[in-house]
């Protein structure tokens, strides 16, 4: 991403500045670990009023089908405005699933938009939607 921005500067374009707070951190181990944005503690320390949701992989049909039920998703939302402040995932394919959270943060999507996005079933990516539903008291699969 930094290289693309550098080349855009060199060619006279006006690139969007790099947003380092929206770069996902990924650890390729078993289970995988991925996160983006603020942790619960960092959000509280920054003065945000937050809503937190979690969802275990054991509640996902896809995780059960592939036999990899260890893990969870945790989301942190700004309570007054509904924007995602952070997302943390431990589990199968976490480094792929985190992309949804990166896009949601980039577009300043609200929890409502995450919940109304159709997530294919069964998939592991449903965990972000389910954790979001948990944060707002709308969970039905846990």
Backbone as CSV, one residue per row, in Angstrom:
resi,resn,N_x,N_y,N_z,CA_x,CA_y,CA_z,C_x,C_y,C_z
1,UNK,0.820,-1.193,0.000,0.000,0.000,0.000,0.865,1.260,0.000
2,UNK,1.936,1.257,0.800,2.813,2.429,0.830,3.488,2.636,-0.519
3,UNK,3.874,1.528,-1.173,4.517,1.628,-2.475,3.589,2.228,-3.520
4,UNK,2.332,1.837,-3.501,1.355,2.391,-4.445,1.197,3.889,-4.211
5,UNK,1.103,4.298,-2.958,0.965,5.725,-2.639,2.202,6.490,-3.105
6,UNK,3.393,5.924,-2.904,4.626,6.583,-3.333,4.638,6.782,-4.847
7,UNK,4.260,5.744,-5.590,4.229,5.844,-7.053,3.179,6.858,-7.494
8,UNK,2.029,6.872,-6.838,1.000,7.854,-7.186,1.512,9.273,-6.956
9,UNK,2.260,9.492,-5.885,2.862,10.817,-5.655,3.847,11.155,-6.775
10,UNK,4.695,10.193,-7.128,5.706,10.418,-8.157,5.092,10.726,-9.517
11,UNK,3.926,10.172,-9.786,3.294,10.382,-11.088,2.342,11.573,-11.095
12,UNK,2.332,12.338,-10.002,1.526,13.549,-9.964,0.086,13.356,-9.549
13,UNK,-0.263,12.168,-9.133,-1.623,11.946,-8.645,-1.736,12.468,-7.215
14,UNK,-2.934,12.559,-6.737,-3.171,13.036,-5.375,-3.742,11.881,-4.547
15,UNK,-2.866,10.971,-4.092,-3.374,9.786,-3.395,-3.933,10.110,-2.013
16,UNK,-4.838,9.260,-1.597,-5.372,9.357,-0.239,-4.247,8.993,0.732
17,UNK,-4.121,9.727,1.827,-3.052,9.399,2.779,-3.218,7.989,3.355
18,UNK,-2.092,7.413,3.722,-2.097,6.080,4.322,-2.777,6.145,5.682
19,UNK,-3.680,5.214,5.924,-4.375,5.144,7.216,-3.847,3.915,7.952
20,UNK,-2.859,4.139,8.778,-2.191,3.033,9.455,-3.079,2.330,10.474
21,UNK,-4.127,2.990,10.920,-5.014,2.348,11.902,-5.987,1.365,11.256
22,UNK,-5.922,1.236,9.938,-6.817,0.296,9.263,-6.036,-0.767,8.484
23,UNK,-4.835,-1.040,8.939,-4.042,-2.109,8.343,-4.213,-3.350,9.216
24,UNK,-4.684,-4.437,8.648,-4.905,-5.629,9.471,-3.593,-6.270,9.906
25,UNK,-3.606,-6.753,11.124,-2.494,-7.555,11.615,-2.880,-9.016,11.497
26,UNK,-2.018,-9.815,10.897,-2.333,-11.227,10.670,-1.177,-12.106,11.131
27,UNK,-1.524,-13.155,11.859,-0.541,-14.137,12.294,-0.939,-15.479,11.700
28,UNK,-0.015,-16.043,10.922,-0.288,-17.282,10.197,0.210,-18.463,11.020
29,UNK,-0.660,-18.937,11.880,-0.374,-20.071,12.749,-1.664,-20.886,12.836
30,UNK,-1.724,-21.818,13.759,-2.983,-22.554,13.919,-3.382,-22.525,15.378
31,UNK,-4.478,-21.885,15.719,-5.393,-21.204,14.795,-4.822,-19.860,14.354
32,UNK,-5.315,-19.359,13.231,-4.882,-18.051,12.746,-5.417,-16.954,13.659
33,UNK,-4.717,-15.814,13.646,-5.105,-14.651,14.439,-5.085,-13.439,13.517
34,UNK,-6.129,-12.608,13.590,-6.181,-11.396,12.775,-6.925,-10.315,13.537
35,UNK,-6.493,-9.083,13.345,-7.189,-7.970,13.991,-6.990,-6.700,13.188
36,UNK,-7.903,-5.770,13.415,-7.804,-4.449,12.805,-8.486,-3.457,13.737
37,UNK,-7.930,-2.263,13.805,-8.554,-1.215,14.610,-8.232,-1.319,16.084
38,UNK,-9.112,-0.728,16.872,-8.896,-0.617,18.311,-9.298,-1.876,19.070
39,UNK,-8.588,-2.125,20.149,-9.011,-3.142,21.102,-10.071,-2.519,22.004
40,UNK,-10.732,-3.350,22.783,-11.721,-2.840,23.734,-11.073,-1.843,24.691
41,UNK,-9.912,-2.192,25.220,-9.212,-1.318,26.168,-8.813,0.004,25.516
42,UNK,-8.264,-0.058,24.309,-7.851,1.161,23.607,-9.048,2.057,23.303
43,UNK,-10.169,1.465,22.929,-11.374,2.253,22.638,-11.871,2.957,23.901
44,UNK,-11.882,2.234,25.018,-12.306,2.855,26.286,-11.343,3.967,26.695
45,UNK,-10.043,3.700,26.565,-9.040,4.705,26.926,-9.124,5.947,26.045
46,UNK,-9.591,5.769,24.811,-9.747,6.903,23.890,-11.040,7.672,24.154
47,UNK,-11.850,7.187,25.093,-13.064,7.898,25.467,-14.312,7.495,24.714
48,UNK,-14.225,6.442,23.935,-15.409,5.991,23.200,-16.405,5.317,24.130
49,UNK,-17.685,5.534,23.857,-18.748,4.729,24.447,-18.923,3.571,23.474
50,UNK,-18.740,2.352,23.947,-18.654,1.233,23.013,-19.691,0.150,23.263
51,UNK,-19.917,-0.617,22.206,-20.714,-1.840,22.268,-19.802,-2.960,21.788
52,UNK,-19.848,-4.078,22.486,-18.968,-5.201,22.189,-19.803,-6.432,21.896
53,UNK,-19.404,-7.164,20.882,-20.069,-8.423,20.573,-19.055,-9.505,20.288
54,UNK,-19.404,-10.725,20.621,-18.545,-11.869,20.321,-19.390,-12.992,19.730
55,UNK,-18.713,-13.851,18.993,-19.391,-15.033,18.472,-18.377,-16.154,18.332
56,UNK,-18.673,-17.321,18.905,-17.742,-18.450,18.828,-17.861,-19.198,17.501
57,UNK,-16.740,-19.670,17.006,-16.759,-20.459,15.777,-17.609,-21.715,15.926
58,UNK,-17.716,-22.267,17.130,-18.504,-23.485,17.334,-19.966,-23.280,16.961
59,UNK,-20.402,-22.016,16.839,-21.771,-21.712,16.445,-21.960,-21.590,14.946
60,UNK,-20.907,-21.809,14.185,-20.968,-21.686,12.727,-21.097,-23.058,12.072
61,UNK,-22.072,-23.192,11.199,-22.254,-24.444,10.476,-21.021,-24.838,9.686
62,UNK,-20.358,-23.877,9.069,-19.168,-24.170,8.263,-18.035,-24.689,9.141
63,UNK,-17.843,-24.075,10.311,-16.789,-24.526,11.221,-17.049,-25.960,11.669
64,UNK,-18.307,-26.262,11.931,-18.649,-27.635,12.329,-18.437,-28.605,11.170
65,UNK,-18.793,-28.183,9.957,-18.669,-29.057,8.788,-17.214,-29.403,8.485
66,UNK,-16.309,-28.444,8.685,-14.894,-28.695,8.393,-14.138,-29.180,9.626
67,UNK,-14.815,-29.259,10.768,-14.201,-29.773,11.980,-13.204,-28.843,12.628
68,UNK,-13.400,-27.547,12.470,-12.477,-26.560,13.052,-13.291,-25.544,13.845
69,UNK,-13.737,-25.927,15.033,-14.677,-25.106,15.804,-14.007,-24.228,16.860
70,UNK,-12.685,-24.279,16.962,-12.001,-23.453,17.954,-11.836,-22.037,17.426
71,UNK,-12.218,-21.059,18.231,-12.009,-19.668,17.868,-13.241,-18.823,18.080
72,UNK,-13.080,-17.532,17.818,-14.171,-16.578,18.005,-13.869,-15.289,17.256
73,UNK,-14.893,-14.464,17.130,-14.769,-13.105,16.606,-15.245,-12.160,17.693
74,UNK,-14.527,-11.052,17.861,-14.934,-9.992,18.783,-14.951,-8.692,17.994
75,UNK,-16.047,-7.955,18.095,-16.166,-6.664,17.419,-16.388,-5.572,18.453
76,UNK,-15.869,-4.389,18.148,-16.048,-3.221,19.002,-16.648,-2.127,18.135
77,UNK,-17.786,-1.600,18.574,-18.483,-0.543,17.839,-18.583,0.719,18.678
78,UNK,-18.578,1.868,18.006,-18.863,3.151,18.633,-20.372,3.201,18.869
79,UNK,-20.780,3.219,20.136,-22.212,3.116,20.463,-23.065,4.224,19.844
80,UNK,-22.681,5.501,19.963,-23.574,6.543,19.440,-23.736,6.534,17.917
81,UNK,-22.670,6.196,17.185,-22.722,6.299,15.725,-22.768,4.952,15.017
82,UNK,-22.450,3.880,15.717,-22.547,2.552,15.132,-21.407,2.139,14.231
83,UNK,-20.316,2.918,14.180,-19.191,2.548,13.324,-18.292,1.532,14.014
84,UNK,-17.749,0.617,13.222,-16.851,-0.396,13.756,-15.520,0.246,14.132
85,UNK,-15.123,0.073,15.377,-13.846,0.588,15.858,-12.754,-0.469,15.785
86,UNK,-13.129,-1.734,15.913,-12.138,-2.798,15.881,-12.774,-4.156,15.698
87,UNK,-11.960,-5.095,15.249,-12.405,-6.475,15.069,-11.206,-7.380,15.314
88,UNK,-11.439,-8.441,16.073,-10.368,-9.358,16.453,-10.869,-10.781,16.266
89,UNK,-10.073,-11.587,15.575,-10.498,-12.940,15.215,-9.393,-13.933,15.550
90,UNK,-9.780,-15.006,16.189,-8.901,-16.156,16.376,-9.674,-17.357,15.848
91,UNK,-9.084,-18.060,14.885,-9.760,-19.233,14.356,-9.398,-19.494,12.910
92,UNK,-9.997,-20.528,12.371,-9.755,-20.923,10.984,-10.040,-19.765,10.035
93,UNK,-9.123,-19.543,9.114,-9.278,-18.531,8.062,-9.428,-17.104,8.591
94,UNK,-8.982,-16.843,9.813,-9.091,-15.495,10.387,-8.451,-14.446,9.486
95,UNK,-7.326,-14.805,8.856,-6.617,-13.840,8.018,-7.367,-13.520,6.728
96,UNK,-8.311,-14.349,6.350,-9.184,-14.042,5.215,-10.439,-13.308,5.666
97,UNK,-11.004,-13.741,6.778,-12.257,-13.164,7.270,-12.093,-11.697,7.646
98,UNK,-10.903,-11.296,8.115,-10.684,-9.931,8.610,-10.934,-8.882,7.528
99,UNK,-10.857,-9.278,6.271,-11.056,-8.322,5.174,-12.406,-7.621,5.268
100,UNK,-13.449,-8.332,5.674,-14.761,-7.693,5.815,-14.701,-6.536,6.804
101,UNK,-14.001,-6.726,7.905,-13.888,-5.668,8.910,-13.060,-4.497,8.388
102,UNK,-12.000,-4.789,7.637,-11.171,-3.724,7.064,-12.007,-2.877,6.110
103,UNK,-12.801,-3.519,5.273,-13.660,-2.788,4.338,-14.721,-1.991,5.091
104,UNK,-15.342,-2.602,6.093,-16.364,-1.892,6.876,-15.776,-0.638,7.512
105,UNK,-14.563,-0.751,8.051,-13.927,0.423,8.674,-13.555,1.465,7.623
106,UNK,-13.043,1.031,6.493,-12.657,1.955,5.419,-13.866,2.756,4.931
107,UNK,-15.004,2.095,4.810,-16.219,2.745,4.307,-17.054,3.391,5.412
108,UNK,-16.560,3.310,6.660,-17.282,3.845,7.818,-18.694,3.272,7.886
109,UNK,-18.782,1.980,7.592,-20.074,1.292,7.645,-20.548,1.204,9.090
110,UNK,-21.844,1.224,9.262,-22.412,1.088,10.601,-22.768,-0.375,10.859
111,UNK,-23.071,-0.669,12.116,-23.476,-2.031,12.474,-24.693,-2.458,11.651
112,UNK,-25.595,-1.508,11.377,-26.804,-1.815,10.619,-26.438,-2.327,9.222
113,UNK,-25.462,-1.682,8.597,-25.051,-2.103,7.255,-24.384,-3.477,7.281
114,UNK,-23.628,-3.751,8.332,-23.023,-5.081,8.461,-24.114,-6.134,8.621
115,UNK,-25.103,-5.838,9.466,-26.186,-6.800,9.699,-27.051,-7.016,8.464
116,UNK,-27.233,-5.996,7.652,-28.100,-6.105,6.478,-27.368,-6.611,5.241
117,UNK,-26.056,-6.803,5.346,-25.301,-7.392,4.249,-25.562,-8.893,4.244
118,UNK,-25.917,-9.429,3.103,-26.194,-10.860,3.013,-24.869,-11.620,3.088
119,UNK,-24.757,-12.443,4.093,-23.590,-13.302,4.266,-23.978,-14.710,3.809
120,UNK,-23.229,-15.297,2.879,-23.572,-16.630,2.424,-23.544,-17.626,3.588
121,UNK,-24.376,-18.634,3.492,-24.462,-19.633,4.557,-24.321,-21.018,3.954
122,UNK,-23.524,-21.865,4.500,-22.688,-21.661,5.678,-21.300,-21.148,5.286
123,UNK,-20.828,-20.127,5.974,-19.465,-19.619,5.791,-18.905,-19.204,7.142
124,UNK,-17.598,-19.091,7.203,-16.954,-18.601,8.418,-17.159,-17.098,8.578
125,UNK,-17.346,-16.390,7.462,-17.519,-14.935,7.530,-18.801,-14.527,8.245
126,UNK,-19.728,-15.447,8.399,-20.945,-15.138,9.153,-20.625,-14.730,10.590
127,UNK,-19.462,-15.099,11.081,-19.103,-14.805,12.470,-19.051,-13.305,12.740
128,UNK,-18.615,-12.493,11.767,-18.594,-11.039,11.970,-20.015,-10.513,12.089
129,UNK,-20.901,-10.981,11.235,-22.305,-10.574,11.318,-22.907,-11.003,12.652
130,UNK,-22.633,-12.227,13.070,-23.190,-12.748,14.320,-22.642,-11.995,15.530
131,UNK,-21.360,-11.665,15.528,-20.780,-10.888,16.632,-21.380,-9.489,16.664
132,UNK,-21.621,-8.918,15.488,-22.261,-7.601,15.408,-23.669,-7.666,15.976
133,UNK,-24.407,-8.700,15.619,-25.759,-8.870,16.166,-25.703,-8.991,17.689
134,UNK,-24.708,-9.695,18.201,-24.544,-9.832,19.648,-24.299,-8.472,20.305
135,UNK,-23.498,-7.631,19.672,-23.192,-6.307,20.233,-24.442,-5.455,20.386
136,UNK,-25.398,-5.653,19.519,-26.603,-4.822,19.515,-27.843,-5.567,20.001
137,UNK,-27.630,-6.674,20.690,-28.754,-7.400,21.277,-29.672,-8.044,20.266
138,UNK,-29.157,-8.342,19.072,-29.978,-8.921,18.017,-29.560,-10.344,17.654
139,UNK,-28.702,-10.952,18.464,-28.204,-12.296,18.151,-29.324,-13.323,18.261
140,UNK,-29.383,-14.206,17.284,-30.390,-15.273,17.332,-29.754,-16.656,17.251
141,UNK,-28.458,-16.722,16.974,-27.802,-18.022,16.809,-26.863,-18.360,17.954
142,UNK,-27.068,-17.767,19.090,-26.206,-18.072,20.239,-27.024,-18.105,21.510
